[in-house]
Every structure is written in C-alpha cells, then in structure tokens.
C-alpha cells in the first residue's frame, strides 16, 4: 500500500509541472494539499519537493492555486521537520502576504500557518508589527471564524506591548486602505 501511495504522489508532481490546463493544475494541487493532511505522507512530500511547490504557488495570480498551496502548507507545518524547512526557505514572508488575499480560505490558512510556524526563533517575524496590525483588523471582522482566529493569535502569540503598539499605530493610519507596494 505504501509503495502505491509514493508512486501516486510521484505521478502527481510531474503532472502538475507539465500540464497547460489551469483546471488540471488546480485539481493536482488540491490533491497534493489533501495528501499533506496525513502525517504518513510527510516524508514522501518532502522527497518530492512539494513544500517548495506550495511555497512557489503562493505568489501566483490564480487565487485557487494560492488557496490550495496555502492549505497544503498549513497541513504540513505541524510537523517539526516541515516547519523548520518552511522557516529556512524564507516561507514566512509569502505566507504573510497571503493575509491580504480576497479569498477567505487562503487568509484563514495563512493565519493558522503563522500560528503553527511561531517558535522562539521565528516569533519576531511571525508577529511583526504589520502582522499584529492586520490581526487587530481581522479581530473586528464580521466573519466570526476570522475574528476568532485573529483574537487567538493576538492573545496567544503576541505580547500585550506588541498589541498596544499596533493599536496606537492603527489610530493614525487609514485602516482598510491597502498601502502601495514599494
């Protein structure tokens, strides 16, 4: 059975890379994200460089590909080896960029992934001031799932001084208006 699983995963990755069909790419990435849910697949997914594939897809214009890639990373990052890989691959920044997605699932997965990636070593990056400001805005959202998740992030991953600093900064900015990129 295990050999069949590896062979199946080995067939999915090249299929994703060679197909020109957007729909086929979305389907393959969705399958890979689903396989990322099962810890027995972690070694295979690392071996096939699926973590890199997911990280690469975070910057795509296709929101569906970004959603599935973000979901796959969220599924994988509870594992210590995968977490370290994502952190070493500078994966936090593209994950933070997903917080501005218009896709709710992408944003929820990004917030959750940032929680899972927070370690004493990564905390400065995962709870940087812009992230805390974003979580403050999300905590006021009418979307209960997002507001609850953001509230947990603020309470469990941020220090009271960080939250206070972000609150004070937010009083002096145009909340909800995206700033132009540099």
C-alpha positions as a Markdown table, in Angstrom:
| # | Residue | x | y | z |
|---|---|---|---|---|
| 1 | Unk | 0.0 | 0.0 | 0.0 |
| 2 | Unk | 2.8 | 2.5 | 0.9 |
| 3 | Unk | 4.6 | 1.9 | -2.3 |
| 4 | Unk | 1.3 | 2.6 | -4.2 |
| 5 | Unk | 1.0 | 5.9 | -2.4 |
| 6 | Unk | 4.5 | 7.0 | -3.2 |
| 7 | Unk | 4.0 | 6.1 | -6.9 |
| 8 | Unk | 0.8 | 8.0 | -7.0 |
| 9 | Unk | 2.4 | 11.1 | -5.5 |
| 10 | Unk | 5.4 | 10.7 | -7.9 |
| 11 | Unk | 2.9 | 10.8 | -10.8 |
| 12 | Unk | 1.1 | 14.0 | -9.4 |
| 13 | Unk | 4.1 | 16.3 | -9.2 |
| 14 | Unk | 5.2 | 15.9 | -12.9 |
| 15 | Unk | 1.6 | 16.1 | -14.0 |
| 16 | Unk | 1.3 | 19.5 | -12.3 |
| 17 | Unk | 4.5 | 20.7 | -13.9 |
| 18 | Unk | 3.8 | 19.6 | -17.5 |
| 19 | Unk | 0.1 | 20.4 | -17.9 |
| 20 | Unk | -1.0 | 23.6 | -19.5 |
| 21 | Unk | -4.5 | 23.3 | -18.2 |
| 22 | Unk | -5.3 | 25.6 | -15.3 |
| 23 | Unk | -8.1 | 23.3 | -14.2 |
| 24 | Unk | -5.8 | 20.3 | -14.1 |
| 25 | Unk | -3.2 | 22.3 | -12.1 |
| 26 | Unk | -5.8 | 23.2 | -9.6 |
| 27 | Unk | -7.0 | 19.6 | -9.3 |
| 28 | Unk | -3.5 | 18.3 | -8.8 |
| 29 | Unk | -2.6 | 20.9 | -6.2 |
| 30 | Unk | -5.8 | 20.2 | -4.4 |
| 31 | Unk | -4.9 | 16.5 | -4.3 |
| 32 | Unk | -1.4 | 17.3 | -3.0 |
| 33 | Unk | -2.8 | 19.6 | -0.3 |
| 34 | Unk | -5.2 | 16.8 | 0.8 |
| 35 | Unk | -2.3 | 14.3 | 0.9 |
| 36 | Unk | -0.5 | 16.8 | 3.1 |
| 37 | Unk | -3.1 | 16.3 | 5.8 |
| 38 | Unk | -1.8 | 12.8 | 6.5 |
| 39 | Unk | 1.5 | 12.6 | 8.5 |
| 40 | Unk | 2.3 | 9.3 | 6.8 |
| 41 | Unk | 2.8 | 11.3 | 3.6 |
| 42 | Unk | 5.2 | 13.9 | 5.0 |
| 43 | Unk | 8.4 | 12.1 | 4.1 |
| 44 | Unk | 7.1 | 11.4 | 0.5 |
| 45 | Unk | 6.1 | 15.1 | 0.1 |
| 46 | Unk | 9.5 | 16.3 | 1.3 |
| 47 | Unk | 11.2 | 13.8 | -1.0 |
| 48 | Unk | 9.2 | 15.1 | -4.0 |
| 49 | Unk | 9.8 | 18.8 | -3.0 |
| 50 | Unk | 6.1 | 19.5 | -2.6 |
| 51 | Unk | 6.9 | 22.0 | 0.1 |
| 52 | Unk | 8.8 | 24.1 | -2.5 |
| 53 | Unk | 5.9 | 23.7 | -4.9 |
| 54 | Unk | 3.5 | 25.0 | -2.4 |
| 55 | Unk | 5.8 | 27.9 | -1.4 |
| 56 | Unk | 6.2 | 28.8 | -5.1 |
| 57 | Unk | 2.5 | 28.8 | -5.7 |
| 58 | Unk | 1.9 | 31.4 | -3.0 |
| 59 | Unk | 2.9 | 34.2 | -5.5 |
| 60 | Unk | 0.7 | 33.0 | -8.3 |
| 61 | Unk | -2.1 | 35.3 | -9.7 |
| 62 | Unk | -4.5 | 32.3 | -9.7 |
| 63 | Unk | -6.3 | 32.6 | -6.3 |
| 64 | Unk | -7.3 | 28.9 | -6.4 |
| 65 | Unk | -3.7 | 27.8 | -6.7 |
| 66 | Unk | -2.8 | 30.1 | -3.8 |
| 67 | Unk | -5.6 | 28.8 | -1.7 |
| 68 | Unk | -4.6 | 25.1 | -2.2 |
| 69 | Unk | -0.9 | 25.8 | -1.7 |
| 70 | Unk | -1.6 | 27.7 | 1.5 |
| 71 | Unk | -3.9 | 24.9 | 2.7 |
| 72 | Unk | -1.2 | 22.4 | 1.9 |
| 73 | Unk | 1.4 | 24.3 | 3.9 |
| 74 | Unk | -1.0 | 24.7 | 6.8 |
| 75 | Unk | -1.4 | 20.9 | 6.8 |
| 76 | Unk | 2.3 | 20.3 | 6.6 |
| 77 | Unk | 3.7 | 22.8 | 9.1 |
| 78 | Unk | 2.7 | 21.0 | 12.3 |
| 79 | Unk | 5.5 | 18.6 | 11.6 |
| 80 | Unk | 8.8 | 19.8 | 13.1 |
| 81 | Unk | 10.9 | 19.0 | 10.1 |
| 82 | Unk | 8.4 | 20.7 | 7.7 |
| 83 | Unk | 8.2 | 23.7 | 10.0 |
| 84 | Unk | 11.9 | 24.1 | 10.0 |
| 85 | Unk | 12.1 | 23.7 | 6.2 |
| 86 | Unk | 9.4 | 26.4 | 5.7 |
| 87 | Unk | 11.2 | 28.7 | 8.0 |
| 88 | Unk | 14.6 | 28.1 | 6.5 |
| 89 | Unk | 13.2 | 28.6 | 3.0 |
| 90 | Unk | 12.0 | 32.1 | 3.9 |
| 91 | Unk | 8.4 | 31.0 | 3.7 |
| 92 | Unk | 7.1 | 33.3 | 6.3 |
| 93 | Unk | 7.1 | 36.4 | 4.1 |
| 94 | Unk | 4.9 | 34.9 | 1.3 |
| 95 | Unk | 2.6 | 33.5 | 3.9 |
| 96 | Unk | 2.2 | 37.0 | 5.5 |
| 97 | Unk | 1.5 | 38.3 | 2.0 |
| 98 | Unk | -1.4 | 35.9 | 1.8 |
| 99 | Unk | -3.1 | 37.8 | 4.7 |
| 100 | Unk | -4.2 | 40.3 | 2.1 |
| 101 | Unk | -5.9 | 37.8 | -0.1 |
| 102 | Unk | -9.6 | 38.3 | -1.0 |
| 103 | Unk | -10.1 | 34.5 | -0.6 |
| 104 | Unk | -11.3 | 33.7 | 3.0 |
| 105 | Unk | -9.9 | 30.2 | 3.0 |
| 106 | Unk | -6.4 | 31.5 | 2.0 |
| 107 | Unk | -6.5 | 34.1 | 4.8 |
| 108 | Unk | -7.7 | 31.6 | 7.4 |
| 109 | Unk | -5.0 | 29.1 | 6.4 |
| 110 | Unk | -2.3 | 31.9 | 6.4 |
| 111 | Unk | -3.3 | 32.9 | 10.0 |
| 112 | Unk | -3.3 | 29.3 | 11.1 |
| 113 | Unk | 0.0 | 28.6 | 9.4 |
| 114 | Unk | 1.6 | 31.6 | 11.1 |
| 115 | Unk | 0.5 | 30.3 | 14.4 |
| 116 | Unk | 2.0 | 26.9 | 13.7 |
| 117 | Unk | 5.2 | 28.4 | 12.5 |
| 118 | Unk | 5.7 | 30.6 | 15.5 |
| 119 | Unk | 8.7 | 29.5 | 17.5 |
| 120 | Unk | 11.0 | 31.5 | 19.8 |
| 121 | Unk | 13.3 | 31.9 | 16.8 |
| 122 | Unk | 10.6 | 32.9 | 14.3 |
| 123 | Unk | 8.4 | 34.9 | 16.6 |
| 124 | Unk | 9.9 | 38.3 | 15.6 |
| 125 | Unk | 8.9 | 37.6 | 12.0 |
| 126 | Unk | 5.5 | 35.9 | 12.5 |
| 127 | Unk | 4.4 | 38.6 | 15.0 |
| 128 | Unk | 5.9 | 41.6 | 13.3 |
| 129 | Unk | 4.1 | 44.9 | 13.8 |
| 130 | Unk | 2.3 | 44.8 | 10.3 |
| 131 | Unk | 1.1 | 41.3 | 11.2 |
| 132 | Unk | -0.2 | 42.4 | 14.6 |
| 133 | Unk | -2.0 | 45.4 | 13.0 |
| 134 | Unk | -3.6 | 43.0 | 10.4 |
| 135 | Unk | -4.7 | 40.7 | 13.2 |
| 136 | Unk | -6.3 | 43.6 | 15.1 |
| 137 | Unk | -8.3 | 44.4 | 11.9 |
| 138 | Unk | -9.3 | 40.8 | 11.5 |
| 139 | Unk | -10.4 | 40.6 | 15.1 |
| 140 | Unk | -13.0 | 43.2 | 14.3 |
| 141 | Unk | -14.3 | 41.3 | 11.3 |
| 142 | Unk | -17.9 | 40.4 | 10.9 |
| 143 | Unk | -16.6 | 37.0 | 9.8 |
| 144 | Unk | -16.7 | 35.0 | 13.1 |
| 145 | Unk | -14.2 | 32.4 | 12.0 |
| 146 | Unk | -11.6 | 35.0 | 11.1 |
| 147 | Unk | -12.3 | 37.3 | 14.1 |
| 148 | Unk | -12.0 | 34.3 | 16.5 |
| 149 | Unk | -8.8 | 33.1 | 14.9 |
| 150 | Unk | -7.2 | 36.6 | 14.9 |
| 151 | Unk | -8.2 | 37.1 | 18.6 |
| 152 | Unk | -6.5 | 33.8 | 19.5 |
| 153 | Unk | -3.4 | 34.9 | 17.5 |
| 154 | Unk | -3.3 | 38.2 | 19.4 |
| 155 | Unk | -3.9 | 36.6 | 22.8 |
| 156 | Unk | -1.6 | 33.5 | 22.4 |
| 157 | Unk | 1.2 | 34.7 | 20.1 |
| 158 | Unk | 1.6 | 38.4 | 20.7 |
| 159 | Unk | 2.7 | 40.2 | 23.8 |
| 160 | Unk | 0.5 | 42.9 | 25.3 |
| 161 | Unk | 3.0 | 45.6 | 24.4 |
| 162 | Unk | 3.0 | 44.4 | 20.8 |
| 163 | Unk | -0.8 | 44.6 | 20.6 |
| 164 | Unk | -0.8 | 48.1 | 22.3 |
| 165 | Unk | 1.8 | 49.4 | 19.9 |
| 166 | Unk | -0.2 | 48.1 | 16.9 |
| 167 | Unk | -3.4 | 49.6 | 18.4 |
| 168 | Unk | -1.7 | 53.0 | 18.7 |
| 169 | Unk | -0.3 | 52.9 | 15.2 |
| 170 | Unk | -3.7 | 51.9 | 13.8 |
| 171 | Unk | -5.2 | 55.0 | 15.3 |
| 172 | Unk | -3.0 | 57.1 | 12.9 |
| 173 | Unk | -3.5 | 55.1 | 9.7 |
| 174 | Unk | -6.2 | 54.6 | 7.1 |
| 175 | Unk | -7.4 | 51.2 | 8.2 |
| 176 | Unk | -8.7 | 49.1 | 5.4 |
| 177 | Unk | -7.0 | 51.0 | 2.6 |
| 178 | Unk | -4.1 | 49.0 | 1.2 |
| 179 | Unk | -0.8 | 50.8 | 1.0 |
| 180 | Unk | 1.0 | 50.9 | -2.3 |
| 181 | Unk | 3.8 | 48.3 | -2.7 |
| 182 | Unk | 7.4 | 49.7 | -2.7 |
